[in-house]
């Protein structure tokens, strides 16, 4: 119970704003929130540095939560594959976020959803004692430059932020669009009522009208 309380304290930390920082968007809590699972609790036992947590939270909060909203978009792109694989392997729900933090947030639209989901196979049937060594093998193979303990804390925080907050509120000031299969630049122009030329300029597309499935397109005001 104590460890669950420590995880939920992240919510309070997340809203400890810099009073000199102007925010125009504040995420709202979802009506139904999944309680932290056993893997999340284990992460918090192993890596629980308040200074590091504050650093991570600030990075996800600045510029109207730009980083958080983008990482959520990358998660949405492969969410079905990652959650499905975690369920098939009988892993805790939070396992679906491991491919995101190892591959999805760096490779963006180039991330192979199915291939990255298969990385969870190596974590199947591991007990608490073997989980972190097994996860560290995947971490080292991904060649992420962060320390493993920092990775665990960021993973833990991102899980809670995406699971707890409604990040798809249409009133969000930061306008971005994750391109779905078959969508065109002209279609986005109609949806958002923004000239094609403005979308091209905002995304440094030049005169090109080509957009790819899974890419994140900035929609100008």
C-alpha positions as CSV (number, residue, x, y, z in Angstrom):
1,X,0.0,0.0,0.0
2,X,2.9,2.3,0.8
3,X,4.4,1.8,-2.6
4,X,1.1,2.4,-4.4
5,X,0.9,5.7,-2.5
6,X,4.4,6.6,-3.7
7,X,3.4,6.0,-7.3
8,X,0.2,8.0,-7.0
9,X,2.2,10.9,-5.5
10,X,3.5,11.4,-9.0
11,X,0.2,13.0,-9.8
12,X,0.8,15.7,-7.2
13,X,4.4,16.2,-8.4
14,X,3.2,16.5,-12.0
15,X,1.1,19.5,-11.2
16,X,3.7,21.3,-9.1
17,X,4.2,24.0,-11.8
18,X,6.8,26.7,-12.1
19,X,4.8,29.9,-11.3
20,X,6.7,31.8,-14.0
21,X,5.9,29.3,-16.7
22,X,2.8,30.0,-18.8
23,X,0.6,27.0,-19.3
24,X,-2.4,27.0,-21.6
25,X,-3.3,23.3,-21.3
26,X,-3.6,21.1,-18.3
27,X,-4.4,17.4,-18.7
28,X,-7.4,16.1,-16.9
29,X,-7.6,12.8,-15.0
30,X,-9.5,10.0,-16.6
31,X,-12.8,8.9,-15.0
32,X,-11.4,5.4,-14.5
33,X,-7.8,4.8,-13.5
34,X,-6.1,1.5,-13.4
35,X,-4.2,0.9,-10.2
36,X,-0.4,0.3,-10.4
37,X,0.4,-3.3,-11.1
38,X,3.2,-5.4,-9.5
39,X,5.8,-4.5,-12.0
40,X,5.2,-0.8,-11.5
41,X,5.5,-1.2,-7.8
42,X,8.8,-3.1,-8.3
43,X,10.2,-0.2,-10.4
44,X,9.4,2.2,-7.6
45,X,11.1,0.1,-5.0
46,X,14.3,-0.1,-7.0
47,X,14.4,3.4,-8.5
48,X,12.9,6.1,-6.3
49,X,14.9,9.3,-6.5
50,X,12.8,12.5,-6.0
51,X,15.3,14.8,-7.7
52,X,15.4,12.6,-10.8
53,X,11.6,12.3,-10.8
54,X,11.2,16.1,-10.7
55,X,13.7,16.4,-13.6
56,X,11.7,13.9,-15.6
57,X,8.3,15.5,-14.8
58,X,9.5,18.9,-15.8
59,X,10.7,17.6,-19.1
60,X,7.2,16.2,-19.8
61,X,5.5,19.3,-18.6
62,X,7.2,22.3,-20.3
63,X,5.8,23.9,-23.5
64,X,2.2,22.9,-22.7
65,X,3.2,19.2,-22.2
66,X,4.6,18.9,-25.7
67,X,6.8,15.9,-24.9
68,X,4.0,14.0,-23.0
69,X,1.6,14.5,-25.9
70,X,4.0,13.4,-28.5
71,X,5.1,10.3,-26.5
72,X,1.4,9.5,-26.1
73,X,0.9,9.7,-29.9
74,X,3.8,7.3,-30.4
75,X,2.1,4.9,-27.9
76,X,-1.2,5.2,-29.6
77,X,0.3,4.1,-32.9
78,X,1.3,0.7,-31.6
79,X,-0.9,0.5,-28.5
80,X,-3.1,-2.3,-29.8
81,X,-0.1,-4.5,-30.7
82,X,1.8,-3.9,-27.4
83,X,-1.2,-4.4,-25.2
84,X,-2.3,-7.5,-27.1
85,X,1.1,-9.1,-26.8
86,X,1.3,-8.3,-23.1
87,X,-2.1,-10.0,-22.6
88,X,-1.2,-13.0,-24.7
89,X,2.0,-13.5,-22.7
90,X,0.1,-13.0,-19.4
91,X,2.2,-10.0,-18.4
92,X,1.0,-7.1,-16.3
93,X,-0.7,-4.2,-18.2
94,X,2.3,-2.0,-17.7
95,X,4.4,-4.3,-19.9
96,X,2.8,-2.7,-22.9
97,X,4.8,0.5,-22.2
98,X,8.2,-1.2,-22.4
99,X,8.4,-1.3,-26.2
100,X,7.4,2.4,-26.2
101,X,10.2,3.4,-24.0
102,X,12.8,1.1,-25.6
103,X,11.9,1.7,-29.3
104,X,8.7,3.7,-30.0
105,X,9.7,7.0,-28.6
106,X,13.0,7.0,-30.6
107,X,12.0,5.4,-33.9
108,X,8.6,7.1,-34.1
109,X,6.8,6.2,-37.3
110,X,9.7,3.8,-38.3
111,X,9.0,1.6,-35.3
112,X,7.8,-1.8,-36.3
113,X,4.8,-2.4,-33.9
114,X,4.8,-6.2,-34.2
115,X,8.6,-6.6,-34.0
116,X,8.9,-4.4,-31.0
117,X,6.0,-6.2,-29.3
118,X,7.8,-9.5,-29.7
119,X,10.6,-8.2,-27.5
120,X,8.2,-8.8,-24.5
121,X,8.6,-12.6,-25.1
122,X,11.9,-12.6,-23.2
123,X,10.1,-11.3,-20.1
124,X,7.5,-14.0,-20.0
125,X,7.2,-16.1,-16.8
126,X,10.0,-14.1,-15.0
127,X,9.6,-13.7,-11.2
128,X,10.2,-10.5,-9.4
129,X,13.9,-11.4,-8.8
130,X,14.6,-12.1,-12.5
131,X,12.5,-9.3,-14.0
132,X,14.9,-6.4,-13.7
133,X,17.9,-8.3,-15.0
134,X,15.8,-9.4,-17.9
135,X,14.6,-5.9,-18.6
136,X,18.1,-4.6,-18.3
137,X,19.2,-7.0,-21.1
138,X,16.6,-5.4,-23.4
139,X,17.6,-1.9,-22.2
140,X,21.3,-2.5,-23.0
141,X,20.5,-4.0,-26.4
142,X,18.5,-0.9,-27.3
143,X,21.6,1.2,-26.7
144,X,19.8,3.9,-24.8
145,X,22.4,6.3,-23.4
146,X,20.5,6.9,-20.0
147,X,21.4,5.0,-16.8
148,X,19.2,2.0,-16.2
149,X,17.8,3.5,-13.0
150,X,16.9,6.7,-14.8
151,X,15.1,4.6,-17.5
152,X,13.1,2.7,-14.8
153,X,12.0,6.0,-13.3
154,X,11.0,7.5,-16.6
155,X,9.2,4.3,-17.6
156,X,7.3,4.4,-14.3
157,X,6.3,8.0,-14.7
158,X,5.2,7.7,-18.4
159,X,3.1,4.7,-17.6
160,X,1.2,6.6,-14.9
161,X,0.8,9.8,-17.0
162,X,-0.6,8.0,-20.0
163,X,-2.8,5.6,-17.9
164,X,-4.1,8.4,-15.6
165,X,-4.6,11.4,-17.8
166,X,-6.9,12.1,-20.7
167,X,-4.5,13.3,-23.4
168,X,-6.9,13.3,-26.3
169,X,-9.0,16.2,-25.2
170,X,-10.0,18.2,-28.4
171,X,-9.5,21.4,-26.5
172,X,-5.8,20.8,-26.3
173,X,-3.9,23.9,-27.4
174,X,-1.1,21.9,-28.9
175,X,-2.6,20.7,-32.2
176,X,-1.0,17.7,-33.8
177,X,-2.3,14.8,-35.8
178,X,-1.1,11.2,-36.0
179,X,-1.6,10.2,-39.6
180,X,-3.8,7.2,-40.1
181,X,-3.7,4.8,-43.0
182,X,-5.1,6.4,-46.1
183,X,-5.1,10.0,-44.9
184,X,-3.8,12.8,-47.1
185,X,-2.7,16.3,-46.5
186,X,-5.8,17.6,-48.3
187,X,-7.9,15.5,-45.9
188,X,-6.2,17.1,-42.9
189,X,-6.8,20.5,-44.4
190,X,-10.6,19.8,-44.5
191,X,-10.7,18.3,-41.0
192,X,-8.9,21.2,-39.3
193,X,-10.0,24.0,-41.7
194,X,-6.4,25.0,-42.3
195,X,-4.9,25.7,-45.8
196,X,-2.6,23.0,-47.2
197,X,0.1,25.6,-47.6
198,X,0.0,26.4,-43.9
199,X,0.3,22.8,-42.9
200,X,3.2,22.4,-45.3
201,X,5.0,25.4,-43.8
202,X,4.4,24.2,-40.2
203,X,6.0,20.8,-41.0
204,X,8.8,22.0,-43.3
205,X,7.3,20.0,-46.2
206,X,8.1,22.6,-48.9
207,X,5.7,22.0,-51.8
208,X,5.3,18.3,-51.0
209,X,1.9,16.9,-50.2
210,X,3.2,13.5,-49.2
211,X,2.6,12.4,-45.6
212,X,3.3,8.9,-44.2
213,X,1.2,6.7,-42.0
214,X,2.2,7.0,-38.3
215,X,3.9,10.4,-38.7
216,X,3.0,13.3,-36.4
217,X,1.8,16.4,-38.3
218,X,1.7,19.8,-36.6
219,X,-1.5,21.7,-37.3
220,X,-1.0,25.5,-37.2
221,X,-3.5,27.7,-35.4
